[in-house]
Amino acid sequence: MVKHGAFCHNCPIIPNSVQNFMMGNLFIVAAPSGAGKTSLVNALIAQHAEIKLSVSHTTRPPREGEIDGKDYHFVDQQTFSGMRDAGQFLESATVFDNSYGTSSETVETLLSEGFDVILEIDWQGAQQVRNNFQQAIGIFILPPSKATLEQRLRNRGQDNEDVISRRMRDAENEISHYVEFDYIIVNDDFEQALTSLSSIIVAQRHSLAIQKNIQADLIAELLAQS
């Protein structure tokens, strides 16, 4: 999401002592526009009830078919600025003159309830989240080629030529930050990419950091002296 700076001075830092007792994982999924990130995430969530997408706040107007509270929380600039100044966002950004932000409280609540949470944000937003939530897991989606990326942008039918050219230029900068992420998925074949994404989520679900909290009672019972 972020286009104006990599560090959010008003964003709350979630202490490691709190992160260590979370029952779910926080995933950052980033990609250049047109790589298929949103389609992959939507398909993943449809398959896994234990995974939730963090619904961002935004000042941009709703597009046709978008639902407030499902696609975004649509707010005016005054409301958004007030939330940002109060430190209510885990990360916040300005993209194409519109503001976006991820609610820290929403993310913390979902993680504490045992859900895995996905943030769809860009590389700079990922840097903000990592500064504030060090245990976040980054996944970067790559297109199979520049030509494919451009064709997907055109097939969406949402942007004019100037915007498509701008998105292609931005894509080069976005992709250059792939090394800052933990996993890379090439979205050439959609079903294969979806399987890879699901596999990462499931594997992390069984990590020691998560299972030691989920299975605390069982482990205590198994280790109890007879």
The 8 nearest C-alpha neighbors of each residue, nearest first, counted from 0:
[[1, 121, 120, 92, 124, 94, 2, 99],
 [0, 2, 92, 124, 123, 93, 3, 121],
 [3, 1, 93, 94, 4, 92, 0, 123],
 [2, 4, 1, 93, 92, 5, 94, 123],
 [5, 3, 6, 2, 1, 123, 7, 92],
 [4, 6, 123, 127, 126, 124, 7, 3],
 [5, 7, 127, 4, 8, 126, 130, 123],
 [8, 6, 10, 9, 127, 90, 5, 91],
 [7, 9, 10, 6, 11, 86, 127, 84],
 [10, 8, 86, 7, 11, 84, 83, 85],
 [9, 11, 86, 89, 7, 88, 8, 90],
 [12, 10, 86, 89, 13, 9, 131, 87],
 [11, 13, 131, 14, 10, 132, 130, 89],
 [12, 14, 132, 131, 11, 15, 17, 18],
 [15, 13, 16, 17, 12, 18, 132, 131],
 [14, 16, 18, 17, 19, 13, 133, 132],
 [17, 15, 14, 19, 18, 20, 13, 21],
 [16, 18, 15, 14, 19, 20, 13, 21],
 [19, 17, 15, 21, 20, 16, 14, 13],
 [18, 20, 16, 17, 21, 15, 208, 209],
 [21, 19, 18, 17, 22, 212, 16, 111],
 [20, 22, 111, 18, 23, 110, 19, 17],
 [21, 23, 113, 111, 209, 110, 213, 212],
 [24, 22, 115, 110, 113, 114, 21, 209],
 [25, 23, 115, 116, 26, 110, 135, 204],
 [24, 26, 116, 135, 115, 117, 136, 23],
 [27, 25, 117, 136, 135, 137, 116, 118],
 [26, 28, 137, 118, 117, 138, 136, 119],
 [29, 27, 138, 119, 139, 118, 137, 26],
 [30, 28, 139, 121, 120, 119, 140, 27],
 [29, 31, 140, 139, 34, 36, 32, 141],
 [32, 30, 170, 34, 173, 33, 174, 29],
 [31, 33, 34, 30, 166, 170, 152, 35],
 [32, 34, 152, 35, 151, 148, 31, 149],
 [35, 33, 142, 32, 36, 31, 148, 30],
 [36, 34, 38, 33, 37, 39, 186, 32],
 [35, 37, 39, 38, 34, 40, 30, 140],
 [36, 38, 40, 39, 35, 41, 119, 42],
 [37, 39, 41, 35, 40, 36, 42, 43],
 [40, 38, 42, 36, 37, 41, 193, 43],
 [39, 41, 43, 37, 42, 38, 44, 36],
 [42, 40, 38, 44, 43, 39, 37, 45],
 [41, 43, 45, 39, 40, 44, 38, 46],
 [44, 42, 40, 46, 45, 41, 39, 47],
 [43, 45, 47, 41, 46, 42, 50, 40],
 [44, 46, 42, 43, 47, 41, 48, 40],
 [47, 45, 43, 44, 42, 48, 50, 41],
 [48, 46, 44, 49, 50, 45, 43, 51],
 [47, 49, 50, 44, 46, 45, 51, 114],
 [48, 50, 114, 47, 115, 51, 113, 44],
 [51, 49, 115, 48, 114, 47, 44, 116],
 [50, 52, 116, 115, 117, 53, 114, 49],
 [53, 51, 117, 116, 54, 118, 50, 44],
 [52, 54, 118, 117, 55, 51, 116, 106],
 [55, 53, 71, 52, 70, 69, 72, 56],
 [56, 54, 101, 71, 100, 72, 53, 57],
 [55, 57, 72, 100, 99, 71, 73, 101],
 [58, 56, 99, 73, 98, 59, 74, 72],
 [57, 59, 74, 75, 98, 97, 76, 73],
 [58, 60, 97, 57, 61, 98, 73, 74],
 [61, 59, 62, 58, 73, 57, 74, 97],
 [62, 60, 65, 59, 63, 73, 66, 67],
 [63, 61, 65, 64, 60, 66, 59, 70],
 [62, 64, 65, 61, 66, 60, 157, 70],
 [63, 65, 62, 66, 61, 70, 67, 69],
 [66, 64, 62, 63, 61, 70, 67, 69],
 [67, 65, 69, 70, 68, 64, 71, 61],
 [68, 66, 72, 69, 71, 73, 70, 65],
 [67, 69, 72, 71, 70, 66, 54, 73],
 [70, 68, 66, 67, 71, 54, 72, 65],
 [69, 71, 66, 65, 68, 67, 54, 72],
 [72, 70, 55, 68, 54, 67, 69, 56],
 [71, 73, 56, 68, 67, 55, 57, 74],
 [72, 74, 57, 71, 58, 56, 67, 60],
 [75, 73, 58, 57, 78, 72, 79, 76],
 [76, 74, 58, 78, 77, 79, 73, 57],
 [75, 77, 79, 78, 58, 80, 74, 98],
 [76, 78, 80, 79, 75, 81, 74, 82],
 [79, 77, 81, 76, 75, 80, 74, 82],
 [78, 80, 76, 82, 81, 77, 83, 75],
 [81, 79, 83, 77, 82, 78, 76, 84],
 [80, 82, 78, 84, 79, 83, 85, 77],
 [83, 81, 85, 79, 87, 80, 84, 78],
 [84, 82, 80, 86, 85, 81, 87, 88],
 [83, 85, 81, 86, 82, 80, 9, 87],
 [84, 86, 82, 83, 87, 81, 9, 88],
 [87, 85, 9, 10, 83, 84, 88, 11],
 [86, 88, 82, 85, 83, 103, 102, 10],
 [89, 87, 102, 103, 101, 90, 10, 86],
 [90, 88, 103, 10, 101, 102, 11, 128],
 [91, 89, 88, 101, 100, 127, 128, 124],
 [90, 92, 100, 99, 88, 101, 1, 89],
 [93, 91, 1, 99, 0, 98, 100, 2],
 [92, 94, 98, 97, 2, 1, 96, 99],
 [95, 93, 97, 96, 2, 0, 98, 92],
 [94, 96, 97, 93, 2, 98, 59, 0],
 [97, 95, 94, 93, 98, 59, 58, 2],
 [98, 96, 94, 59, 93, 95, 58, 99],
 [99, 97, 93, 58, 57, 92, 94, 96],
 [100, 98, 57, 92, 56, 91, 93, 55],
 [99, 101, 91, 56, 55, 90, 88, 92],
 [100, 102, 55, 88, 89, 90, 103, 91],
 [103, 101, 88, 105, 104, 87, 89, 100],
 [102, 104, 89, 88, 106, 105, 87, 107],
 [105, 103, 107, 106, 102, 108, 87, 88],
 [106, 104, 108, 102, 103, 107, 109, 53],
 [105, 107, 103, 109, 108, 104, 110, 102],
 [106, 108, 104, 110, 105, 109, 111, 103],
 [109, 107, 111, 105, 106, 110, 104, 112],
 [108, 110, 112, 106, 111, 114, 107, 105],
 [111, 109, 23, 114, 113, 107, 112, 108],
 [110, 112, 21, 108, 113, 109, 22, 107],
 [113, 111, 109, 110, 114, 108, 22, 23],
 [114, 112, 22, 23, 110, 111, 109, 115],
 [115, 113, 23, 110, 49, 109, 50, 112],
 [114, 116, 23, 50, 24, 25, 51, 110],
 [117, 115, 51, 25, 52, 50, 26, 114],
 [118, 116, 26, 52, 27, 53, 25, 51],
 [117, 119, 27, 53, 120, 28, 26, 52],
 [120, 118, 28, 29, 27, 117, 121, 37],
 [119, 121, 0, 29, 124, 118, 28, 125],
 [122, 120, 0, 29, 124, 123, 125, 1],
 [121, 123, 125, 124, 126, 29, 173, 176],
 [124, 122, 5, 126, 125, 1, 121, 127],
 [123, 125, 1, 127, 121, 126, 122, 120],
 [126, 124, 122, 128, 123, 127, 129, 121],
 [127, 125, 123, 129, 124, 128, 5, 130],
 [126, 128, 124, 130, 6, 125, 129, 90],
 [127, 129, 125, 131, 130, 126, 132, 90],
 [128, 130, 133, 132, 126, 131, 127, 125],
 [131, 129, 127, 128, 132, 126, 133, 12],
 [130, 132, 12, 128, 129, 13, 133, 127],
 [133, 131, 129, 128, 134, 13, 135, 130],
 [132, 134, 129, 135, 130, 131, 128, 15],
 [133, 135, 132, 136, 18, 129, 25, 24],
 [134, 136, 25, 133, 26, 132, 129, 137],
 [137, 135, 26, 27, 25, 181, 134, 138],
 [136, 138, 180, 27, 181, 26, 28, 182],
 [139, 137, 182, 28, 180, 183, 181, 27],
 [138, 140, 183, 29, 30, 28, 182, 180],
 [141, 139, 30, 184, 185, 183, 29, 36],
 [140, 142, 185, 186, 184, 34, 30, 143],
 [141, 143, 34, 186, 144, 185, 148, 187],
 [144, 142, 187, 185, 186, 141, 147, 145],
 [145, 143, 147, 146, 142, 148, 141, 187],
 [146, 144, 148, 147, 149, 142, 143, 167],
 [145, 147, 149, 144, 148, 150, 143, 151],
 [148, 146, 150, 144, 145, 149, 151, 143],
 [147, 149, 145, 151, 146, 150, 33, 142],
 [148, 150, 152, 146, 151, 147, 145, 153],
 [149, 151, 147, 153, 152, 148, 154, 146],
 [152, 150, 154, 148, 153, 149, 33, 147],
 [153, 151, 149, 33, 150, 155, 154, 148],
 [152, 154, 150, 151, 155, 156, 149, 163],
 [153, 155, 151, 156, 152, 150, 157, 149],
 [156, 154, 153, 152, 157, 151, 158, 33],
 [155, 157, 154, 153, 158, 152, 159, 151],
 [158, 156, 155, 159, 153, 152, 154, 163],
 [159, 157, 162, 156, 163, 160, 153, 152],
 [158, 160, 162, 161, 163, 157, 156, 153],
 [161, 159, 163, 162, 164, 158, 165, 153],
 [162, 160, 164, 163, 159, 165, 158, 166],
 [161, 163, 165, 164, 159, 160, 158, 166],
 [164, 162, 166, 160, 165, 161, 158, 167],
 [165, 163, 167, 161, 162, 166, 160, 168],
 [164, 166, 162, 168, 163, 167, 169, 161],
 [165, 167, 169, 163, 168, 164, 170, 162],
 [166, 168, 170, 164, 169, 165, 163, 171],
 [169, 167, 165, 170, 166, 171, 164, 172],
 [168, 170, 166, 172, 167, 171, 165, 173],
 [171, 169, 173, 31, 167, 168, 172, 174],
 [172, 170, 174, 173, 169, 168, 175, 167],
 [171, 173, 175, 169, 170, 174, 176, 168],
 [172, 174, 170, 171, 175, 176, 31, 169],
 [173, 175, 171, 176, 177, 172, 170, 31],
 [174, 176, 172, 173, 177, 171, 178, 170],
 [177, 175, 174, 178, 179, 173, 122, 172],
 [176, 178, 179, 174, 175, 180, 139, 183],
 [179, 177, 176, 180, 175, 181, 174, 183],
 [178, 180, 177, 176, 181, 137, 122, 126],
 [181, 179, 137, 178, 177, 138, 182, 139],
 [180, 182, 137, 138, 136, 179, 183, 178],
 [181, 183, 138, 180, 139, 137, 184, 199],
 [182, 184, 139, 138, 140, 185, 181, 141],
 [185, 183, 140, 141, 186, 139, 192, 182],
 [186, 184, 141, 142, 187, 140, 143, 192],
 [185, 187, 192, 142, 188, 189, 141, 184],
 [186, 188, 143, 185, 189, 142, 192, 191],
 [187, 189, 191, 190, 186, 192, 185, 193],
 [190, 188, 192, 191, 186, 193, 187, 39],
 [191, 189, 193, 192, 188, 194, 195, 186],
 [190, 192, 194, 193, 188, 189, 195, 186],
 [193, 191, 195, 189, 186, 194, 190, 188],
 [194, 192, 190, 196, 195, 191, 39, 189],
 [195, 193, 191, 197, 192, 196, 198, 190],
 [196, 194, 192, 198, 193, 197, 191, 199],
 [195, 197, 193, 199, 198, 194, 192, 200],
 [198, 196, 194, 200, 199, 195, 193, 201],
 [199, 197, 195, 201, 196, 200, 202, 194],
 [200, 198, 202, 196, 197, 201, 203, 195],
 [199, 201, 197, 203, 198, 202, 204, 196],
 [202, 200, 204, 198, 203, 199, 197, 205],
 [203, 201, 199, 204, 205, 200, 198, 206],
 [204, 202, 206, 205, 200, 201, 199, 24],
 [203, 205, 201, 202, 206, 200, 209, 24],
 [204, 206, 203, 202, 210, 207, 209, 201],
 [207, 205, 203, 208, 209, 204, 210, 202],
 [206, 208, 210, 209, 211, 205, 212, 204],
 [207, 209, 206, 211, 210, 19, 212, 205],
 [210, 208, 207, 211, 206, 212, 22, 213],
 [211, 209, 213, 207, 212, 214, 205, 208],
 [210, 212, 214, 215, 209, 207, 213, 208],
 [213, 211, 215, 210, 214, 209, 22, 20],
 [212, 214, 210, 215, 211, 22, 209, 216],
 [213, 215, 217, 211, 210, 212, 216, 218],
 [214, 216, 212, 218, 211, 217, 213, 219],
 [217, 215, 219, 218, 214, 220, 213, 212],
 [216, 218, 220, 214, 219, 215, 221, 222],
 [219, 217, 221, 215, 220, 216, 214, 222],
 [218, 220, 216, 222, 217, 221, 223, 215],
 [221, 219, 217, 223, 218, 222, 216, 215],
 [220, 222, 218, 219, 223, 217, 224, 216],
 [221, 223, 219, 220, 218, 224, 217, 225],
 [224, 222, 220, 221, 219, 225, 218, 217],
 [223, 225, 222, 221, 220, 219, 218, 217],
 [224, 223, 222, 221, 220, 219, 218, 217]]
